[in-house]
Amino acid sequence: MSANKVRFELTNNGQVARITLAAPKANILDRAMMIGLVETLNELGWDGNLKAVVLGSEGAHFSFGASIEEHLPQHIAATLTQLHELLRAVALAPAPVIAAVRGQCLGGGFELALACDLIIAEESSQFGLPEIKLGVFPPAGAALLPVRAGASRAAELMLTGNSWTAQQAAKAGLVNTVTPAGEMGSALESWLATDFLPRSATALRFAAQAARRPILHALEHELPELERLYLDELMRQPDAVEGLQAFLEKRQPRWAKSTAA
């Protein structure tokens, strides 16, 4: 059941919704987890009391990313559709969404964090889009990262597959607050108490809608084109499948000569 991979609770007298990726250690963002997250976000509704949604994780890592098996040709269209639905649900949440990141935040997990309004991260966190190493690229990352950090920095992560530390991500304007290791909980509670709980829930809701307009535009206009590029063009190239298979078989990929136009 998808619900087994997602935990939910309301705290602070119903003012804070806490949604947790609950499949450690990797918290793989497979379709079952994505369905659970969408169902949870859609159930939040609007009761006039909610002031923040905290998206966190169980264990030492936020998420290693999406399921590699679900990126194989027979599954990838459904996977991209489900991820798109999830990111849209985050961007339509009825209160500001804060991603609370520790450890690895990679691939689809990073794309999920990019859809959130704000990011708080422990200093040991790592943010990356390693898809290029598998012979593919991240459509949602390509749509959202330029909005959050600029085109040049987005190109750096997408084309190299390297990761940023929390401090590097903060310098790029992506991470709002960096906390020492082990102090995420107290720092988050302080942030909520200072900047969210004293505010009007109604004002926070509409301010979040206003702030998200670039993200929603990217999801509605840029992402469909990037998904088409991925499905209709990239997945026709042998390297896309070779890279994924090599990862699953724990071997080095054998790249073909490009046949792209």
N, C-alpha and C positions, 0 to 999 in steps of 0.2 A: 504494500500500500504506500502511496506517495506520502501520506500523512506521517509515516514512520520516519521519514527523512527530514521533516520540518517540525520544529517546536514553536509554539505560540503562547504568549501570555500578555495580559494587560497589567500594568503596574502603575504606581503613582496615582492611585484613585482613578484609574481608567484613562489617564492622560498620556501614557506612553505605551505603545504596542511594541513588543519585543518578539522578533521573528528570528529563529536560529536555524542555520544549516546544521543538521544533526546526523551526519554520516561520516564521522572522523575515521581515519586521520586525514584523508584527502578531501572529504566533502565534495566528491565529484558531482558536478552539475549535470546529471543525466536527466532524461525526460521525466522520470518519476519525481525527482526533486523539483524540477521546474513546474510541473503540474501542481505539486503541493504548495509551492510558493505563490503561484497565481491564485489558487483557491483561497489561500490565507489572505492575500492582499485584497481580493475581491470581497471578502467577508467583512472587511473593516468598515465599509459604509461611511456614513457621516452622521455622528451623533452629537456634534457640537462640543465635545469634550476632549477629543484627541488632539494632542499638540506635537507629537513626534512619533516616528516609527524608527526603531533601531534594528538594523539588519546585521546580525552577528553570526558567530560560528561556534560550534562545539569542538574542543580540541585545540591543538597548537597552530592550525592553519585555517585561513578563511576558505580557500578552495584551490585545488590544483587545476581546476578548469573543467571543461565539458568532457563527456565520455568519448574516447577515441573510437570505440566500436560504433557509436552512434553517428560518427562522421563518415563511415564507409558509404559507398554509393547508394546502397539499398535503403539507408536510413537518413541520409543527410538532409533531404528536403523537409522531412517531418521534424528533424532536430532544429533546423533554422527557423521553421515556423513557430515551434514552441518557445524558442529563445526570444524571438521577436515579441510574442505575446507576453512573455514574462517582463521584458524591458518596458513594454508599454504599460503594463500593470503597475510597475514601480513609478513610472513617470506620471501616472494618474492617481497615485495614492492620496488620500484625503488629508495628509499632514506631511511636513518635511521628513524625508527619509535620510537617516544617517547610517552609512556603512561603517561598522566597527571592525577594523582589519588587523589581524595578527598573522604572522608567518607568511606563507606563500599565498599570493593573490594573482592567479595566472589565467590566461585564456578566457574562457567563458565566465570564470569567477571575477576576473578583472572587468569584463564587459558588464557584469551585473553591478559591480561597484560604480562603474562609470555612469550608470543610469540613475544612481542615487544623487540626492541634492548635495550632500556633504560627506566627507570621509575623515574619520579619526583613525590613526594607525599607530601601532607600537613601532618603536624605532628599528626593530629587527625585521619588519615586514619587507616583502619583496613584491614588486608589481611588474608584470611582464606579459607580453603577447608572443609566445614561442612558436606560433603556428608556422612561421616561415621555415622552421627547422623540419617540419613534417611535410613540406611541399605545398602548403596551402596558405591562406591569409584569413584574418578574422573580420568578417563583414561588419558585425556590430562594433568592433573596436575601430574599424576604419571610419565608421559613421560618427561615433561618439567621442573618440579621443581628440580629434582636432577641435571639437567644440570646447572640450574641457582644458586642453593644454596647448593648443595651437598646432598648425599643420607640420611645422618642422620637427617638433618633439614627437608628434604622432608618427611621422615617417621614421624617425630614429628607432622607436620601439618595434614598429611593424616590420621594417626591413632588416634589422639585425637579430631580432628575437631575444635581445638582451633584456635584463630586468633593471628596474630602478629600486634603490633603497627608499625607505619612507622619507628620508631627508631630501633625496633627489626629487621625489614626487612632490614634496612640499614646495621645493624651490621652483618647480614647474607650474605651481598653482593648482595642482590636482588634489593634494592632501591638505586639509584645513588645520589639523592639529596632530602633532607627533608627541607620543607619550613614551616615557621610559618603559622598558620591559617589565611586565607584571603590574603596571599601573593603569592599564586601560580602563578597568572598572571604575576606579575613583575619579579619573579624569573625565570620563563620560558622564558620570553622575553630576559632577561639578558643572560641566557644560550645560547639561539639561536644566539644572537648578537655576543657573544664571541667565541663560539666553532663550529658554523655551517655556518652562513651566510658568513664569510670571506673565507671559504674553497671552493675548487673545487667541483662542483656538480658531476663531473665524478669520482673523487677520493672518495668522500663520498659513491657513489653508489657501487663501487667495494670493498671498505673497509667494507661496511655493508654486502655484499655477503660473504666476507671472515669471518667476525665475526659470521655470522649466521650458519656456517657449523654444529656445534654441535646441534643447534636447528632443522635444516632441517634433520639431521640424525635421531634425536629422532622422528620427525614427520613421516618420511618415513619408519623407521625400528621398532621403539619401539611402537609407538602408534597403528598401526594395530593389533599387538599382544595383547595389552591391551584392545582394543575394542572387540576383539574376546573373551577374558577372561570375559569381562563384559556381552556381549550379549549371548554367548553360555553357560556360566557356572553360573555367578552370577544371571542373570535374571531367571534362572530355580529354584532358591531358594525362598521360600515363604517370607523370611524377606525383600528381595529387594522391592517387591510390597507392603508389609505391611508397611514398613517405609514411602514410598511415600504416600500411602493412609492415613496413620495416620497424616502426615503433612497437607494434603489437608483437612482432617476432623477435624483438630485442637484438636487432642487427643494424648495421649501417645501410642507409638507402643507396640504391644504385640508380642515379638520375639518368634519364634519357636526354637525348638532344631535343631541344625545344621544337615543338611543331606549331607554336602559337603564331597567329598571323601578325 
